[in-house]
Amino acid sequence: MRDQTIRQDGRASIGGSRVRIVVSNEYGKQPITIGAAHVALAGAESNIVAGSDRNLTFSGQGSITVPPGAPAISDPVDLQVPALGSVAVSLYFPEITPTTTWHNDAKQTGYLADGDVTGAADLKDAQKLPSRLFLSEILVDAAPEARAIVTFGDSITDGDGSTPDANHRWPDLLAERLIKEGATNVAIVNEGISGARVLRDRMGDNALARFDRDVLSQPRADTVVLMMGINDIGWPETILVPKGEPAPSAQDVIAGYEQLIDRAHERRLRILGATLTPFEDTFHGTPLYGYYDEAKEAKREAINNWIRTSGKFDGVIDFDALVRDSSDPKHIKAEYDHGDHLHPNDAGYAVMAGAIDLGMLGVK
């Protein structure tokens, strides 16, 4: 980007009367400059709600240069955000800015326009982007008793297969459920990254590498839900990995889980394990066919058996039992299948969010 503004929406889980944002240059190799930043309540598409626009500063300044690898947090501004309210963040980049730090599968449309239009009521004729750039967090002030639950996973937590711009990822729907149940001080923080693996990098850092940043550092987090491992199983021997990359065993993935469990417990976080959902015939007819075979299915079953029976997790969410086809347990139920035989659709995500025992989340 150069001399351009990007506007991106994100939905807050719980509400508040003050807002600040975090931008990230996590993967950058050079500094990036944010020339201006605004926050507002989001309207339809690229519009903002009239009267809600607020100018953001960073340490009292209207612009900031963020070093490579670093985040930058804005000063707080007064803005009344309701529970489940959508916030629009507009960032202006005056200089040439490589888009190195980005979230590929955002399931949320961003809008890219020329010039500094951070305070514009809408961005007419803007280019639409399916990915999220540089915006890492939207924070609201919270009541003293507020706490956070982190959902830590891959594309199924990221919402692949859900309707874009609809907030139909299962963590979104869980956040809605909590608000409806009166748990207005329990935030859901979605740390799903499509393609994520427990043990290896490629589409983002491996789980062991990003656990401190994405889970342990989250303000007031006391619980984490771990659902990851299907890509560790499915990726080997496909075009997704370099030739010769060794395939992890089920025990390798389990050892990774044990590391995460120990690290969560060291910080006094409860960690819940979610079983891996069925994936028979995944990506049939595409270049990614081969993601599934019977040997890989045996690994999934072994990992799920360990999640259910080891007693190492503080609780188990059995998503596998919930969405599998009872007549073919290796396959996702047709009415929950987005079409690639791996990712749920909106109905599948709704069932997943609706079946979680809120007691395990500390909600009475």
Phi, psi and omega in degrees: 000154174201127182051051182221155177246136171243132177248128184226138180259147173214143183264127174287148178277299174253158185271175178187174183251358175224149186226145167216161182238162173236126172251153187230136170246036188308317186254009181286150176255357178215161179297152172239146181247126172260111185281334179197154179212139177227155174226147181202169169284134184282138171258206178286139179050238185269004181285156169240158181288129182304134177084359184258355184292134178228135174282136179257145173237162177234112185053040177083357183253150182282348178220166180207146171253125186256121181295161176302136177082357189253156167263169172221131182251135182280164169289151178287149174230152178286122176200119181281110180250120179286161172304134183065020178278145180266136183244134176258128179244125181245126182237132179252130180245103184283336186250169175300123188227103175297134182273072184274334183249105188205158180248108190300306192257065189289335187056027180213128183282130171256162185230123184248124183226157181283146174078181177272097178239033184300330181261008183290148180293327173206161183251085182293143177062021179288151173283135180270138181236134179274356185246159178258132184245124170067330181286119186256318183214149167241120185246137170243152174294153188223155177296155182304329182270003182293149178215169185232145172245126182259127173261116191243109186196202183248215187295333180288327172282328178290342176096016177303129183100347178274164181287126179301147176064015182249352183055052179250016170295153182296326175296326175299314183290329174293319177300318177298318181297319180297317179298316179297328180277000178089007180273066188282355178248020178245110182268147172253125178248114184271114177243044174272138177230120179302133181087000184296146176231157179289319195250341185224154176277172162162292172264080186092171180286154176294161185300322181293328181281326186260004185296318180297312184293314191270341182238298190294334182272357183290130182302128174065016177291133176231355182215141175229137175254118182259119172224093183202150178139340183293329178284330172300323180283312192277330186293319183306144179068024171237175180288356181285342184235154176298148177301137178089354177295125184291144178277131177289150174278168174302321180294327176299314179296318178298320177299323175297317176303315183298324176298315180293321178299314180298319182290323176297315182293328175301327180264009178064034172263137170283142180231123180255138179259131176253132180292155181278130187280162185297154182212023178302134176069021180303137175059032178302134178081011179239168177297345179270004178298137190116350175301327179249138162206175186293327178293322177292322177299322178298324177294317179300316181295321179294319179294316179297321178298320179293317178303316184287326194246346187289332185077006183283325177283157178281352176182161182234132173250114189267074178296327179301309181297332185284319189252356182285155176283121184297333179274346178211082188297348177279352187241141175291144180300138188303320183287350177252001188268123176294337178132342179262002178068016176235312187264136173292162171262189181304318181295321179295317179295324179296319178295319179299311181294324184285340185265352183293132177288110183294337176299325177293336179271004180080019179254123181266000000 
